[in-house]
Amino acid sequence: MAVRLSNESVSVFLRGYALAVLKGEHFLIWCEIAPQHPKSIGAIWASMVSATNKYLTLADEENGRGSLPVCGLGSRYRRFTMDAPRLAGRARFRLLRLVAPMAVSIQEENKPFVALEWPGISASTELAAMLEGNSPYPIQIGWGDYLLGEALARKLATPLITGGIAPSGYLIDPSPWDDIILSGIKRGLITMDGKTEGIPAVVHAPEIVTV
């Protein structure tokens, strides 16, 4: 699958991407840029973190997103890089993965954040871990499926729009976690020792949307 991300002057190929809809616009939450010339990668990265050059264009024909305006965060991403094999007489190409800070930890209370699926860790477990480490509530890691299921039922969790090798995940709106926890305990669905009773695992099917 060929996916291109472009600004006004250059384009790069993406191996995968994940978008979240915030205030009616598509924001890049996760993307992996295939090894290409460092100058091209640098130009796209600069556009993603710039507060003035807001829009880029995502082209993903396979998923029906031929020319979709997308936004970078306008601030820094978490960067993960790896050198690609050197080609004779050329600058060393690099593989670059960019992850929004809001997909790594809860940045601000009462602000949306993203729970991603990581290797060996489901999005629901990641949600519980993020809440356990960044909220005042007595969250147990074993409650992940219950917490995500309740957030989905209350329309407070929205699947990310993904393409390529990107992980699945959810945009999580500020939720009344105290009410969700109390309701689960009262109904016997969760216990303070982290156990859950009769809660099916949340399975995310990639969502194909027309935008």
Rosetta silent file (secondary structure, phi, psi, omega in degrees, C-alpha in Angstrom):
SEQUENCE: MAVRLSNESVSVFLRGYALAVLKGEHFLIWCEIAPQHPKSIGAIWASMVSATNKYLTLADEENGRGSLPVCGLGSRYRRFTMDAPRLAGRARFRLLRLVAPMAVSIQEENKPFVALEWPGISASTELAAMLEGNSPYPIQIGWGDYLLGEALARKLATPLITGGIAPSGYLIDPSPWDDIILSGIKRGLITMDGKTEGIPAVVHAPEIVTV
SCORE:     score description
SCORE:     0.000 S_00000001
   1 L     0.000  128.740  178.561    0.000    0.000    0.000 S_00000001
   2 L  -101.040  116.876  177.587    1.375    3.398   -1.012 S_00000001
   3 E  -120.361  129.113 -179.826    0.436    6.200    1.364 S_00000001
   4 E  -115.330  141.093  172.271    1.810    9.691    0.815 S_00000001
   5 E  -120.257  126.314 -172.251    1.975   12.600    3.211 S_00000001
   6 E  -130.047  147.360  164.604    2.651   15.962    1.579 S_00000001
   7 L  -110.277 -157.809 -175.423    3.172   19.591    2.445 S_00000001
   8 L   -72.773  -14.040 -173.383    3.383   22.407   -0.098 S_00000001
   9 L  -126.417  -30.139 -175.686    6.792   21.331   -1.416 S_00000001
  10 L  -136.249  163.358  175.010    7.611   17.659   -0.701 S_00000001
  11 E  -130.479  151.546  173.015    5.986   14.271   -0.187 S_00000001
  12 E  -133.489  155.567  175.164    7.041   11.210    1.784 S_00000001
  13 E   -87.473  137.824  174.955    5.788    7.637    1.868 S_00000001
  14 E  -106.018  142.988  171.708    4.206    6.395    5.079 S_00000001
  15 E   -85.739  -21.485  178.044    4.247    2.799    6.270 S_00000001
  16 E  -176.345  162.802 -179.765    1.240    3.502    8.466 S_00000001
  17 E  -156.418  157.921  173.460   -0.755    6.215   10.187 S_00000001
  18 E  -138.197  131.254 -177.993   -3.450    6.796   12.803 S_00000001
  19 E  -117.547  145.344  171.576   -5.753    9.815   12.850 S_00000001
  20 E  -122.173  140.661  178.056   -8.025   11.212   15.540 S_00000001
  21 E   -91.728  115.024  179.349  -10.832   13.648   14.840 S_00000001
  22 E  -126.439  123.294 -179.887  -10.560   16.638   17.172 S_00000001
  23 L    53.998   37.908  175.160  -12.792   19.691   16.756 S_00000001
  24 L    81.397    3.718 -179.425  -13.825   18.461   13.321 S_00000001
  25 E  -122.826  154.247 -177.102  -10.292   18.076   11.942 S_00000001
  26 E   -92.516  117.524 -179.479   -8.074   15.041   11.391 S_00000001
  27 E  -108.115  138.246  175.763   -4.912   15.064   13.503 S_00000001
  28 E   -75.742  115.744 -179.938   -1.952   12.738   13.014 S_00000001
  29 E   -98.160  -34.237 -177.338   -1.565   10.798   16.239 S_00000001
  30 E  -147.729  133.172  171.911    0.824    8.097   15.025 S_00000001
  31 E  -153.758  151.316  176.383    2.756    7.728   11.789 S_00000001
  32 E  -124.846  117.088 -178.032    5.751    5.838   10.512 S_00000001
  33 E   -92.040  123.941 -179.414    7.688    7.433    7.680 S_00000001
  34 E   -64.322  155.369 -179.813    9.466    4.959    5.414 S_00000001
  35 E   -57.607  120.356  178.537   13.224    5.441    4.875 S_00000001
  36 E  -145.588 -176.702 -177.019   13.678    8.362    2.490 S_00000001
  37 L   -62.088  135.291 -177.507   16.027   11.269    2.045 S_00000001
  38 H   -55.995  -31.822 -179.269   16.621   13.037    5.373 S_00000001
  39 H   -68.204  -38.322  178.091   15.774   16.439    3.880 S_00000001
  40 H   -66.624  -45.018  178.875   12.317   15.269    2.795 S_00000001
  41 H   -62.081  -42.309  179.756   11.626   13.690    6.168 S_00000001
  42 H   -62.854  -37.031 -179.622   12.843   16.814    7.943 S_00000001
  43 H   -67.502  -41.243  178.917   10.579   19.050    5.865 S_00000001
  44 H   -68.528  -42.751  178.293    7.486   16.970    6.656 S_00000001
  45 H   -59.923  -41.284  179.501    8.380   16.763   10.345 S_00000001
  46 H   -62.087  -38.035  177.772    8.799   20.550   10.453 S_00000001
  47 H   -67.003  -36.991 -177.864    5.307   20.984    8.994 S_00000001
  48 H   -68.153  -31.632 -176.603    3.815   18.599   11.545 S_00000001
  49 H   -99.416   -4.558 -178.961    5.239   20.494   14.519 S_00000001
  50 L   -77.260  137.598  177.954    4.781   23.992   13.123 S_00000001
  51 L   -84.452  -10.520 -177.132    2.028   26.104   14.642 S_00000001
  52 L  -104.319  -35.114  179.742    1.744   28.210   11.468 S_00000001
  53 L   -94.928   86.011 -163.636    1.809   25.656    8.624 S_00000001
  54 L   -76.258  -44.888 -167.855   -1.286   23.805    9.753 S_00000001
  55 E  -102.215  142.048  167.811   -2.421   21.469    6.974 S_00000001
  56 E  -122.504  174.881  179.621   -0.815   18.567    5.174 S_00000001
  57 E  -121.533  126.233  176.827   -2.362   16.208    2.630 S_00000001
  58 E  -104.213  126.872  177.878   -2.733   12.471    3.196 S_00000001
  59 E  -118.376  112.238 -179.968   -3.269   10.298    0.116 S_00000001
  60 E  -135.875   85.608 -174.742   -4.349    6.698    0.790 S_00000001
  61 H   -63.808  -35.328 -175.657   -6.173    5.414   -2.289 S_00000001
  62 H   -60.952  -35.655 -179.651   -6.592    1.889   -0.936 S_00000001
  63 H  -101.714   17.226  175.356   -8.760    3.127    1.923 S_00000001
  64 L    72.173   25.141  177.605  -10.589    5.755   -0.127 S_00000001
  65 E  -116.279   75.496 -171.588   -8.667    8.722    1.257 S_00000001
  66 E   -72.554  -33.593 -179.088   -7.329   10.187   -1.953 S_00000001
  67 E  -156.065   78.107 -174.023   -6.647   13.726   -0.758 S_00000001
  68 E  -101.257  121.022  174.326   -7.481   14.191    2.899 S_00000001
  69 E   -67.582  128.940  178.158   -6.420   17.383    4.714 S_00000001
  70 E  -131.360  161.560 -178.140   -4.731   16.425    7.979 S_00000001
  71 E  -120.104  142.055  164.285   -3.053   18.375   10.753 S_00000001
  72 L   -79.407  175.683 -178.294    0.093   17.879   12.721 S_00000001
  73 L   -72.287  -21.503 -172.185   -0.041   18.632   16.406 S_00000001
  74 L    74.534   13.322  177.343    1.680   21.983   16.019 S_00000001
  75 L  -154.304  177.966 -171.495    3.988   20.816   18.817 S_00000001
  76 L   -69.564  146.367  170.576    6.558   18.123   19.380 S_00000001
  77 L  -102.186  163.293  166.045    5.972   14.404   18.893 S_00000001
  78 E   -77.463  125.820 -174.484    7.831   11.563   20.536 S_00000001
  79 E  -106.346  133.202  174.223   10.413   10.584   17.908 S_00000001
  80 E  -128.366  120.853 -175.128   11.763    7.070   17.318 S_00000001
  81 E  -125.972  155.954  175.142   14.370    6.710   14.565 S_00000001
  82 E  -149.121  134.205  177.940   16.472    3.991   13.021 S_00000001
  83 E   -70.540  140.417  173.177   19.115    4.249   10.320 S_00000001
  84 L   -94.641  163.356  178.821   18.457    2.381    7.081 S_00000001
  85 L   -56.051  138.326 -178.916   21.286    0.719    5.088 S_00000001
  86 L   -72.972  135.223  173.095   23.505    3.292    3.410 S_00000001
  87 L   -97.768  141.332 -173.956   23.291    3.555   -0.365 S_00000001
  88 L   -54.490  127.430  174.717   26.542    4.331   -2.164 S_00000001
  89 L    73.919    9.760 -178.063   27.138    8.055   -2.504 S_00000001
  90 L  -123.585  158.912  176.128   23.885    9.057   -0.804 S_00000001
  91 L   -64.740  150.213 -179.753   22.887   10.436    2.558 S_00000001
  92 L   -68.480  126.653  177.752   21.850    7.823    5.092 S_00000001
  93 L   -80.288  155.706 -177.559   18.111    7.253    4.994 S_00000001
  94 E  -134.639  143.335  170.395   16.186    6.972    8.256 S_00000001
  95 E   -91.356  128.903 -175.069   13.021    5.264    9.422 S_00000001
  96 E  -127.002  124.980  173.887   11.047    7.696   11.581 S_00000001
  97 E  -113.416  129.771 -179.961    8.102    6.931   13.857 S_00000001
  98 E  -117.279  129.726 -178.310    6.214    9.837   15.412 S_00000001
  99 E  -128.414  128.885  178.679    3.828    9.350   18.331 S_00000001
 100 L   -64.023  138.394  177.504    1.692   12.084   19.881 S_00000001
 101 H   -55.174  -31.939 -179.448    2.476   12.662   23.576 S_00000001
 102 H   -68.977   -9.625  175.064   -1.266   12.237   24.316 S_00000001
 103 H   -98.563    2.078  179.633   -0.879    8.610   23.171 S_00000001
 104 L  -109.611  -38.620  177.784    1.915    7.989   25.689 S_00000001
 105 L  -155.668  162.064  176.192    0.484    9.551   28.833 S_00000001
 106 L   -73.901  116.569 -173.965   -2.402   11.738   29.959 S_00000001
 107 L   -81.550  -40.621 -178.830   -1.055   15.237   29.420 S_00000001
 108 L  -141.124  140.021  176.277   -3.794   17.283   31.097 S_00000001
 109 L   -65.242  142.390  179.862   -6.711   16.369   33.311 S_00000001
 110 L    66.378   23.597  173.336  -10.095   16.743   31.600 S_00000001
 111 L  -120.202  149.884  178.282   -8.474   16.716   28.135 S_00000001
 112 L   -60.624  152.011  172.654   -8.827   13.956   25.488 S_00000001
 113 E  -144.072  175.892 -174.884   -6.080   11.348   25.232 S_00000001
 114 E  -123.736  131.141  172.859   -5.397    8.261   23.121 S_00000001
 115 E  -104.248  112.137 -178.493   -5.149    4.623   24.170 S_00000001
 116 E   -99.885  155.007  170.499   -3.103    2.713   21.580 S_00000001
 117 L   -85.792  124.136  177.721   -2.579   -0.998   21.116 S_00000001
 118 E  -110.111  163.163  179.563    1.104   -1.826   21.643 S_00000001
 119 L   -54.138  118.757  179.017    2.842   -5.170   20.947 S_00000001
 120 L    80.438   -0.605 -178.991    1.450   -7.609   23.510 S_00000001
 121 E  -129.446  121.344  179.782   -0.730   -4.922   25.142 S_00000001
 122 L   -74.335  161.542  178.093   -4.349   -4.326   24.137 S_00000001
 123 H   -62.005  -34.806  179.834   -5.800   -0.831   23.876 S_00000001
 124 H   -67.754  -40.575  176.543   -8.063   -1.588   26.855 S_00000001
 125 H   -64.923  -40.317  178.284   -5.099   -2.594   29.044 S_00000001
 126 H   -63.477  -39.005  176.178   -3.238    0.522   27.917 S_00000001
 127 H   -58.542  -48.951  179.751   -6.272    2.629   28.852 S_00000001
 128 H   -62.186  -40.185 -179.371   -6.294    1.182   32.370 S_00000001
 129 H   -65.749  -40.895  179.161   -2.520    1.647   32.695 S_00000001
 130 H   -64.879  -41.871  178.475   -2.689    5.290   31.592 S_00000001
 131 H   -67.779  -39.442 -179.680   -5.498    6.005   34.055 S_00000001
 132 H   -62.123  -36.385 -176.334   -3.736    4.116   36.845 S_00000001
 133 H   -91.161  -14.120 -171.624   -0.603    6.183   36.398 S_00000001
 134 H  -134.985   21.610  178.607   -2.138    9.564   35.657 S_00000001
 135 L  -140.086  160.929 -178.801   -5.431    9.910   37.509 S_00000001
 136 L   -82.140    0.257 -173.675   -6.530   10.145   41.156 S_00000001
 137 L   -88.547  151.459 -178.170   -8.858    7.150   40.854 S_00000001
 138 L   -79.622   68.907 -175.811   -8.049    3.669   42.240 S_00000001
 139 L   -77.401  138.989  173.084   -7.738    2.059   38.805 S_00000001
 140 L  -109.916  138.230 -177.514   -6.793   -1.604   38.503 S_00000001
 141 H   -58.613  -34.469 -178.616   -5.063   -2.829   35.318 S_00000001
 142 H   -68.205   -7.650 -179.690   -7.464   -5.783   35.124 S_00000001
 143 H   -85.725    1.691 -170.595  -10.388   -3.423   34.628 S_00000001
 144 H   -50.551  -50.814 -177.518   -9.292   -2.450   31.110 S_00000001
 145 H   -63.328  -38.887  178.306  -12.032   -4.221   29.127 S_00000001
 146 H   -64.632  -46.476 -177.901  -14.731   -2.915   31.479 S_00000001
 147 H   -61.889  -45.259 -179.860  -13.437    0.682   31.330 S_00000001
 148 H   -68.816  -40.009  178.697  -13.160    0.724   27.543 S_00000001
 149 H   -60.715  -41.680  178.352  -16.507   -1.011   27.113 S_00000001
 150 H   -67.984  -39.753  178.261  -18.209    1.588   29.304 S_00000001
 151 H   -62.850  -39.657  177.284  -16.479    4.459   27.501 S_00000001
 152 H   -66.539  -43.568 -178.728  -17.687    3.065   24.163 S_00000001
 153 H   -63.093  -32.753 -179.713  -21.218    2.557   25.472 S_00000001
 154 L   -91.693    7.892  179.313  -21.304    6.164   26.698 S_00000001
 155 L    59.150   37.803  176.991  -19.863    7.412   23.378 S_00000001
 156 L  -108.376    1.625  177.142  -16.750    8.696   25.114 S_00000001
 157 E  -130.478  131.808 -178.314  -14.334    6.513   23.095 S_00000001
 158 E  -127.043  126.487  178.637  -13.939    6.732   19.312 S_00000001
 159 E   -59.342  141.163  174.255  -11.824    4.325   17.207 S_00000001
 160 L   -69.113  155.741  173.173   -8.887    5.960   15.447 S_00000001
 161 E   -91.681  120.530 -172.522   -8.822    6.087   11.651 S_00000001
 162 E  -126.764  161.172  173.600   -5.866    3.954   10.568 S_00000001
 163 E  -153.761  153.437  179.694   -4.033    2.765    7.485 S_00000001
 164 E    70.492 -140.524 -173.477   -1.015    0.584    6.809 S_00000001
 165 L   -90.000   11.709 -174.939    0.809   -0.972    9.755 S_00000001
 166 L   -64.578  148.367  175.955   -0.516    1.471   12.358 S_00000001
 167 L   -73.483  153.365  172.467   -1.802    0.124   15.676 S_00000001
 168 L   -76.518  166.029  179.922   -5.483    0.353   16.481 S_00000001
 169 E   177.435 -176.447 -175.345   -6.599    2.593   19.292 S_00000001
 170 E  -138.758  140.276  166.303   -9.200    4.977   20.633 S_00000001
 171 E   -83.292  124.075 -175.968   -9.554    8.666   21.253 S_00000001
 172 E  -107.945  115.848  175.252  -10.825    8.914   24.835 S_00000001
 173 L   -76.854  158.840  175.413  -12.882   11.961   25.796 S_00000001
 174 L   -53.163  126.458 -173.284  -12.897   13.160   29.413 S_00000001
 175 L  -122.976  150.994  176.048  -15.019   10.576   31.191 S_00000001
 176 L   -77.942   73.220 -173.149  -16.701   10.373   34.606 S_00000001
 177 H   -61.858  -31.730  177.978  -14.354    7.597   35.710 S_00000001
 178 H   -62.307  -41.453  178.547  -15.506    7.833   39.324 S_00000001
 179 H   -68.945  -39.043  179.848  -19.083    7.083   38.236 S_00000001
 180 H   -64.460  -43.172  179.400  -17.929    4.326   35.871 S_00000001
 181 H   -65.285  -48.169 -178.376  -15.881    2.646   38.606 S_00000001
 182 H   -61.148  -41.451  178.976  -18.616    2.929   41.210 S_00000001
 183 H   -62.370  -42.334 -179.785  -21.223    1.555   38.797 S_00000001
 184 H   -64.858  -39.789  178.931  -19.004   -1.424   37.957 S_00000001
 185 H   -67.564  -43.696 -179.319  -18.384   -2.248   41.619 S_00000001
 186 H   -62.343  -36.128 -178.777  -22.071   -1.938   42.512 S_00000001
 187 L   -85.166   -1.395  179.367  -23.036   -4.263   39.653 S_00000001
 188 L    73.682   19.653 -178.552  -20.339   -6.756   40.625 S_00000001
 189 L   -84.481  -27.534  177.975  -18.556   -6.364   37.281 S_00000001
 190 E  -135.571  156.825  177.310  -15.227   -5.317   38.796 S_00000001
 191 L  -130.615  162.405 -176.822  -13.590   -5.766   42.182 S_00000001
 192 L   -71.241   -9.739  174.763  -10.854   -3.883   43.987 S_00000001
 193 L   -90.504   10.060  174.553   -8.465   -6.816   43.529 S_00000001
 194 L    89.559    2.552 -178.211   -8.546   -6.136   39.770 S_00000001
 195 L   -84.186  153.769  173.916  -10.840   -8.978   38.770 S_00000001
 196 E  -124.951  151.008 -176.902  -13.678   -8.679   36.275 S_00000001
 197 L  -122.527  111.729  172.745  -16.744  -10.856   36.055 S_00000001
 198 L    69.604   26.741  179.816  -18.321  -11.804   32.747 S_00000001
 199 L  -102.157  118.480  179.519  -16.961   -8.897   30.721 S_00000001
 200 L   -69.902  148.297  176.174  -16.058   -9.822   27.129 S_00000001
 201 L   -63.406  142.449  178.800  -12.796   -8.520   25.749 S_00000001
 202 L   -80.416  122.734 -179.619  -13.205   -5.437   23.604 S_00000001
 203 L  -109.569  125.485 -179.291  -12.355   -6.296   20.004 S_00000001
 204 L  -102.398  121.437  172.889  -11.587   -3.408   17.663 S_00000001
 205 L   -97.334  129.009 -179.624  -12.237   -3.854   13.953 S_00000001
 206 L   -51.858  134.210 -175.942  -10.420   -1.256   11.801 S_00000001
 207 L   -96.396  123.999  175.646  -12.918    1.360   10.779 S_00000001
 208 L   -99.711  120.728 -176.544  -13.114    2.355    7.117 S_00000001
 209 L  -122.667  155.545  174.357  -14.681    5.762    6.824 S_00000001
 210 L   -99.995  120.447 -176.841  -15.537    8.085    3.985 S_00000001
 211 L  -127.469    0.000    0.000  -14.064   11.515    4.568 S_00000001
